Amino acid sequence: MPAMIRELPDENATLALGAALAAILRPGDIVALDGPLGAGKTTLVRAVARSLGVDARLVSSPTFVFVNQYPIPAASPNSSLAAGQLVHIDAYRLTSREDLDSLGWDRLFDSETGTIAGRAAAMLEWPSKIAGAMADEALALVEIEPTGEYSRRVRLVLPHEWSTRGLDALTGWGAS
């Protein structure tokens, strides 16, 4: 799919993007979040979690623990992830793919498909730190570039296989 580039003028626009992503996530999906420190990657994860019915106050950057797992309520607006998990991975402090073994990577990801295992979707910060650990063609990519104190430019690239989903939710976030 072609890239979508939008301007997010404030945090409300980031919340709208999070809601749009939450509406189209399916089990096995991985969303790679790229951008500098302070770009708003964790804010976007918090927005996705909130839209899935997770208490947003529980969402924090997993920089020092590497992986946080948030149970998605059975009453989630996204029925395909209801009673599943949102897995939030921060690879910032990892130095190589070998670091993944100690994190229980094999329990989180399906080794054959390279996708998140079980009834879960993953949000991955700093994907370049563990390049090749997942199937790149299956990754959705969100690149976030700060353009002001609260504003961001976001480039969203979805995998081709997502094109069969109802992507109407993606029309209402940010300005073209």
Order of alpha helices (4+ residues) and beta strands (2+ residues): beta-alpha-beta-alpha-beta-beta-alpha-beta-beta-beta
